[in-house]
Amino acid sequence: VTAHCTPDGQFSIAVSRDVTLPPVILDSVHLASGPGAGCTPVVKNSAFVVYQFPLSACGTTFQVTGDHAVYENELVASRDVRTGSLGSVTRDSTFRLHVRCSYLITGSFIPLSVQVFTLPPLPAVSQPGPLSLELRVASDKSYSSYYTDSDYPVVKALRDPVYVEVRILQRTDPELVLVLHHCWATPSINPHQQMQWPVLVDGCPYAGDNYQTQLVPLSIASGLQFPLHYQRFTLYTFTFVDSISQEMLSGLVYLHCSASVCHRSAQESCTTTCPAGARGKRSADHNIQDGASHVSSKGPVIFLQNELRQGAAVDSLTVLAAAPWALGFAAVATVVVVVASVLRWRK
């Protein structure tokens, strides 16, 4: 934006289309008082628009402050709002430019100063809506293949790595970012069960685990069409233990994650930073947050002690029946949930 107060008593204001993000539609820019005579642009092209008009015209306000004469006016841009049966939207930036010219009353009629005021960016917008997520387990660390329903139960030994992936389904916006809040395990499909073990806390590996979960970074080199729609991590198999007797508990272990979606922009990177010094301060307590979706896995993976692993590989169903203490782990599931997804349409 360029503004001048000319010695002959004129406003001269130039506005570039790139003054806002997204760019302002120059055809929508006009003086707040309306397009009166002599109040239309003197120059307009695809890159900028220029207004020039007398200080006494086009709705300019005037006041005397001390020994200065102050003239003020505003340029605004109209927004195209589309209204449907369930709501209204706009894709246009908000633009309002306040220009003030101050002249010294005594002496020669020369501009003293020019001040331009712009509005701060709009606040974040949060809107609940449907979000489809899938939690699945890869067969190896390359994440090139995944266990299907027919593969379960899959036999695993304690401390074996489990390669977990959570992804967004049915979305093609490359700026959407999947954000994992918490992931935890329970001995049943109920995510609210009192007995549980944290895997990720605030998107970072739980520091209280002696086999800490490993986050798997993703980039364009991963070969995924929308890498920001995915989150991957590796955890190591375990069994629940009775808090009183310290005996290992038999049964399956299910994995749950809470997540939301963030719209990446110049003001919001939608990333989670996990500094090494801060991990020990994170709490293992968590709740399913407002604004987050919840996805649980299904289909057991059988965790066995090492001495039983060879026999289990021959017939996992037989091992499961013969060893009722055998451990289970939740595996792949696809769910469709209604959640509050955080989108930055500006966040």
C-alpha positions as CSV (number, residue, x, y, z in Angstrom):
1,V,0.0,0.0,0.0
2,T,1.3,3.5,-0.9
3,A,-0.4,6.7,0.3
4,H,0.4,10.3,-0.3
5,C,-1.1,13.6,0.7
6,T,-0.2,16.0,-2.2
7,P,0.6,19.7,-1.6
8,D,-2.4,20.7,-3.7
9,G,-4.8,18.9,-1.3
10,Q,-5.3,15.5,-2.8
11,F,-5.3,11.9,-1.5
12,S,-3.3,9.5,-3.7
13,I,-3.6,5.9,-2.7
14,A,-2.2,2.8,-4.5
15,V,-3.2,-0.7,-3.4
16,S,-1.5,-3.9,-4.6
17,R,-3.4,-7.1,-5.1
18,D,-0.8,-8.8,-2.8
19,V,-1.6,-6.7,0.2
20,T,-3.6,-9.6,1.6
21,L,-3.3,-13.4,1.5
22,P,-5.1,-14.7,-0.5
23,P,-4.8,-11.7,-2.8
24,V,-7.5,-9.1,-2.6
25,I,-9.9,-8.9,-5.6
26,L,-9.1,-5.4,-7.0
27,D,-12.5,-5.1,-8.6
28,S,-14.1,-5.3,-5.1
29,V,-12.0,-2.4,-3.6
30,H,-13.8,0.9,-3.2
31,L,-14.1,3.9,-1.0
32,A,-16.2,3.3,2.1
33,S,-18.4,6.2,1.2
34,G,-19.3,4.6,-2.1
35,P,-18.5,5.2,-5.8
36,G,-19.6,8.8,-6.1
37,A,-18.5,11.3,-8.8
38,G,-14.7,11.5,-8.9
39,C,-14.4,8.7,-6.4
40,T,-13.5,5.8,-8.7
41,P,-10.0,4.5,-9.5
42,V,-7.9,6.6,-11.8
43,V,-5.7,3.6,-12.7
44,K,-6.7,-0.1,-12.4
45,N,-5.0,-3.2,-13.8
46,S,-4.4,-6.8,-12.8
47,A,-1.6,-5.8,-10.3
48,F,-2.8,-2.7,-8.5
49,V,-5.5,0.0,-8.3
50,V,-4.9,3.8,-7.7
51,Y,-7.3,6.3,-6.2
52,Q,-6.8,10.1,-6.4
53,F,-9.4,12.6,-5.1
54,P,-9.6,15.9,-3.3
55,L,-9.4,16.0,0.5
56,S,-12.8,17.6,0.6
57,A,-14.5,14.8,-1.4
58,C,-15.6,11.1,-1.3
59,G,-16.6,11.0,2.3
60,T,-13.4,12.4,3.8
61,T,-13.7,13.4,7.4
62,F,-12.0,16.5,8.7
63,Q,-11.0,17.7,12.2
64,V,-8.6,20.2,13.7
65,T,-6.2,18.8,16.3
66,G,-4.1,21.5,17.9
67,D,-2.3,23.3,15.0
68,H,-3.0,20.5,12.5
69,A,-5.8,19.8,10.1
70,V,-6.5,16.1,9.9
71,Y,-8.2,14.4,6.9
72,E,-9.3,10.7,7.1
73,N,-10.8,8.3,4.7
74,E,-11.2,4.5,4.2
75,L,-10.8,2.0,1.4
76,V,-12.6,-1.3,1.8
77,A,-13.1,-4.5,-0.3
78,S,-16.4,-6.2,-0.6
79,R,-16.5,-10.0,0.0
80,D,-18.4,-12.5,-2.1
81,V,-20.4,-14.6,0.4
82,R,-22.0,-17.8,-0.9
83,T,-25.1,-19.0,1.1
84,G,-26.4,-22.6,1.0
85,S,-29.1,-24.4,2.9
86,L,-26.8,-25.3,5.8
87,G,-24.5,-22.2,6.0
88,S,-22.5,-19.5,4.3
89,V,-18.9,-19.3,3.2
90,T,-16.5,-16.8,1.6
91,R,-13.1,-17.2,0.0
92,D,-12.2,-13.5,-0.1
93,S,-9.8,-11.7,2.2
94,T,-10.9,-9.0,4.6
95,F,-9.4,-5.6,3.6
96,R,-10.0,-2.3,5.2
97,L,-7.5,0.5,4.8
98,H,-7.7,3.7,6.9
99,V,-5.7,6.6,5.6
100,R,-5.0,9.8,7.6
101,C,-3.4,13.0,6.2
102,S,-2.2,15.7,8.6
103,Y,-1.4,19.3,7.5
104,L,0.1,22.1,9.5
105,I,-2.4,24.9,9.6
106,T,0.1,27.8,9.9
107,G,2.7,28.4,7.3
108,S,2.9,26.8,3.9
109,F,0.3,24.1,3.0
110,I,2.7,21.1,3.0
111,P,1.9,17.6,4.3
112,L,3.3,16.9,7.7
113,S,2.7,13.1,7.9
114,V,0.8,10.2,6.5
115,Q,-0.5,7.2,8.6
116,V,-1.9,4.0,7.3
117,F,-3.8,1.5,9.5
118,T,-4.5,-2.1,8.5
119,L,-6.6,-4.6,10.3
120,P,-5.1,-7.6,12.2
121,P,-5.6,-11.1,10.6
122,L,-8.9,-12.9,11.3
123,P,-9.1,-15.3,14.3
124,A,-9.0,-19.1,13.9
125,V,-12.2,-20.8,12.8
126,S,-13.2,-24.2,14.3
127,Q,-16.0,-26.2,12.8
128,P,-17.3,-29.7,13.7
129,G,-17.7,-32.0,10.7
130,P,-17.3,-35.6,9.6
131,L,-13.8,-37.1,9.5
132,S,-12.8,-40.5,8.2
133,L,-9.7,-42.1,9.7
134,E,-8.0,-45.5,9.3
135,L,-5.6,-47.1,11.8
136,R,-3.7,-50.0,10.4
137,V,-0.6,-52.1,11.0
138,A,2.1,-52.6,8.4
139,S,3.8,-55.9,8.0
140,D,7.3,-54.4,8.1
141,K,9.1,-51.1,8.6
142,S,8.9,-50.1,4.9
143,Y,5.1,-49.7,5.3
144,S,4.7,-51.2,1.8
145,S,2.1,-53.8,2.9
146,Y,-0.5,-54.0,5.6
147,Y,-2.2,-56.8,7.5
148,T,-5.7,-57.5,6.2
149,D,-8.7,-59.0,8.1
150,S,-7.8,-62.5,6.9
151,D,-4.3,-62.2,8.4
152,Y,-5.5,-62.0,12.0
153,P,-4.6,-63.1,14.5
154,V,-0.9,-62.3,13.7
155,V,1.7,-63.8,16.1
156,K,4.2,-61.4,17.7
157,A,6.7,-61.9,20.5
158,L,7.2,-59.5,23.3
159,R,9.4,-56.5,22.5
160,D,8.7,-57.0,18.7
161,P,8.1,-53.8,16.8
162,V,4.6,-53.0,15.6
163,Y,4.5,-50.5,12.7
164,V,1.3,-48.3,13.1
165,E,-0.2,-45.9,10.7
166,V,-3.1,-43.5,11.0
167,R,-4.3,-41.7,7.9
168,I,-7.1,-39.4,6.7
169,L,-9.5,-40.9,4.2
170,Q,-11.5,-39.3,1.4
171,R,-9.7,-35.9,1.5
172,T,-7.6,-34.4,-1.3
173,D,-6.6,-31.0,0.1
174,P,-2.8,-31.1,0.2
175,E,-2.7,-28.5,3.0
176,L,-4.6,-30.6,5.5
177,V,-2.4,-32.0,8.2
178,L,-3.3,-35.0,10.4
179,V,-2.4,-34.2,14.1
180,L,-2.2,-37.0,16.6
181,H,-3.0,-35.9,20.2
182,H,-2.8,-39.1,22.2
183,C,-2.4,-42.8,21.5
184,W,-2.9,-45.4,24.2
185,A,-3.5,-49.1,24.7
186,T,-6.2,-50.9,26.8
187,P,-6.9,-54.6,27.4
188,S,-10.3,-54.3,25.7
189,I,-12.0,-52.4,22.9
190,N,-13.2,-49.8,25.4
191,P,-11.0,-46.7,25.0
192,H,-12.2,-45.4,28.4
193,Q,-11.1,-48.5,30.4
194,Q,-9.4,-47.6,33.6
195,M,-6.4,-49.9,32.9
196,Q,-4.4,-48.4,30.0
197,W,-0.9,-47.6,28.8
198,P,0.1,-44.4,27.0
199,V,1.9,-44.7,23.7
200,L,1.9,-41.0,22.6
201,V,1.2,-38.1,24.8
202,D,0.5,-34.7,23.2
203,G,1.8,-36.2,19.9
204,C,5.1,-37.2,21.5
205,P,6.5,-40.6,22.7
206,Y,5.6,-41.4,26.3
207,A,8.7,-40.7,28.4
208,G,7.8,-43.2,31.1
209,D,8.3,-46.2,28.8
210,N,11.6,-48.1,28.8
211,Y,11.0,-49.0,25.1
212,Q,9.9,-45.6,23.8
213,T,7.7,-45.3,20.8
214,Q,9.5,-44.1,17.7
215,L,7.9,-41.5,15.5
216,V,8.4,-42.1,11.7
217,P,9.0,-38.9,9.8
218,L,7.2,-38.6,6.4
219,S,8.1,-36.5,3.3
220,I,7.5,-36.3,-0.4
221,A,10.3,-39.0,-0.7
222,S,7.9,-41.5,1.0
223,G,6.0,-41.8,-2.3
224,L,2.6,-40.9,-0.7
225,Q,0.4,-38.5,-2.7
226,F,-0.5,-36.6,0.5
227,P,2.2,-37.3,3.1
228,L,0.6,-34.7,5.5
229,H,-2.5,-36.9,5.7
230,Y,-0.5,-39.7,7.5
231,Q,1.1,-40.2,10.9
232,R,3.3,-43.3,11.5
233,F,5.0,-44.6,14.6
234,T,6.6,-47.8,15.9
235,L,5.8,-49.2,19.3
236,Y,7.1,-52.4,21.0
237,T,4.9,-55.1,22.2
238,F,4.1,-55.5,25.9
239,T,1.6,-57.1,28.2
240,F,-0.5,-55.6,31.0
241,V,0.5,-56.6,34.5
242,D,-1.8,-56.7,37.6
243,S,-0.9,-53.8,39.8
244,I,-1.2,-55.8,43.0
245,S,0.0,-59.3,42.2
246,Q,2.4,-58.2,39.4
247,E,1.2,-61.2,37.4
248,M,1.0,-60.8,33.6
249,L,-2.6,-60.5,32.4
250,S,-3.8,-62.6,29.5
251,G,-6.0,-61.3,26.7
252,L,-5.8,-58.8,23.9
253,V,-4.4,-55.3,23.8
254,Y,-6.2,-52.6,21.8
255,L,-4.7,-49.4,20.5
256,H,-6.6,-46.1,20.4
257,C,-5.7,-42.7,19.0
258,S,-7.3,-39.2,19.2
259,A,-6.6,-36.9,16.3
260,S,-7.7,-33.7,14.6
261,V,-7.1,-32.0,11.3
262,C,-5.3,-28.7,10.9
263,H,-5.2,-26.6,7.7
264,R,-1.6,-25.5,7.1
265,S,-0.9,-21.8,6.3
266,A,1.8,-19.2,6.5
267,Q,0.6,-18.4,10.1
268,E,0.2,-22.1,11.2
269,S,2.6,-24.9,10.5
270,C,0.4,-27.5,12.2
271,T,3.6,-29.3,13.5
272,T,4.3,-30.9,16.9
273,T,7.7,-30.4,18.4
274,C,9.0,-32.9,20.9
275,P,12.2,-31.6,22.5
276,A,14.1,-34.1,24.5
277,G,14.2,-32.0,27.6
278,A,10.4,-31.5,27.6
279,R,9.4,-35.2,27.2
280,G,10.0,-36.1,30.9
281,K,7.6,-33.3,31.9
282,R,4.6,-34.6,30.0
283,S,1.8,-36.3,31.9
284,A,0.6,-39.8,31.1
285,D,-2.9,-38.8,32.0
286,H,-5.1,-37.8,29.0
287,N,-8.6,-37.5,27.8
288,I,-10.2,-37.6,24.4
289,Q,-10.0,-33.9,23.6
290,D,-12.9,-31.7,22.4
291,G,-12.3,-31.1,18.7
292,A,-10.5,-34.4,18.2
293,S,-11.7,-37.6,16.6
294,H,-11.1,-41.0,18.1
295,V,-10.1,-44.2,16.1
296,S,-9.7,-47.6,17.6
297,S,-8.2,-50.7,16.1
298,K,-9.7,-54.2,15.7
299,G,-8.4,-57.7,15.0
300,P,-5.9,-59.3,17.4
301,V,-2.2,-59.7,17.1
302,I,-1.0,-62.4,19.5
303,F,2.0,-61.5,21.6
304,L,3.9,-64.6,22.8
305,Q,7.0,-65.1,25.0
306,N,10.0,-66.0,22.9
307,E,10.1,-69.6,23.9
308,L,6.7,-70.2,22.4
309,R,7.2,-68.2,19.3
310,Q,8.4,-71.0,17.0
311,G,5.4,-73.2,17.7
312,A,3.0,-70.3,17.4
313,A,4.3,-69.6,13.9
314,V,3.0,-73.0,12.8
315,D,-0.5,-72.5,13.9
316,S,-1.4,-69.3,15.7
317,L,-5.0,-70.4,16.4
318,T,-3.8,-73.5,18.2
319,V,-1.4,-71.5,20.3
320,L,-4.1,-69.1,21.2
321,A,-6.3,-72.0,22.5
322,A,-3.4,-73.8,24.2
323,A,-1.9,-70.7,25.8
324,P,-4.8,-68.7,27.3
325,W,-2.3,-66.3,28.8
326,A,-1.1,-65.3,25.3
327,L,-1.2,-61.6,24.8
328,G,-3.1,-59.8,22.1
329,F,-2.8,-56.5,20.5
330,A,-5.3,-54.4,18.5
331,A,-4.6,-54.1,14.8
332,V,-6.2,-52.5,11.7
333,A,-9.6,-50.8,11.7
334,T,-11.4,-48.3,9.5
335,V,-13.9,-46.1,11.2
336,V,-16.0,-43.1,10.2
337,V,-16.7,-40.7,13.1
338,V,-18.2,-37.3,13.6
339,V,-15.7,-35.0,15.2
340,A,-14.7,-31.4,15.6
341,S,-11.8,-31.0,13.1
342,V,-9.7,-27.9,13.4
343,L,-9.3,-26.2,10.0
344,R,-7.4,-23.0,9.3
345,W,-9.3,-21.5,6.4
346,R,-7.5,-18.1,6.8
347,K,-6.7,-21.6,11.4
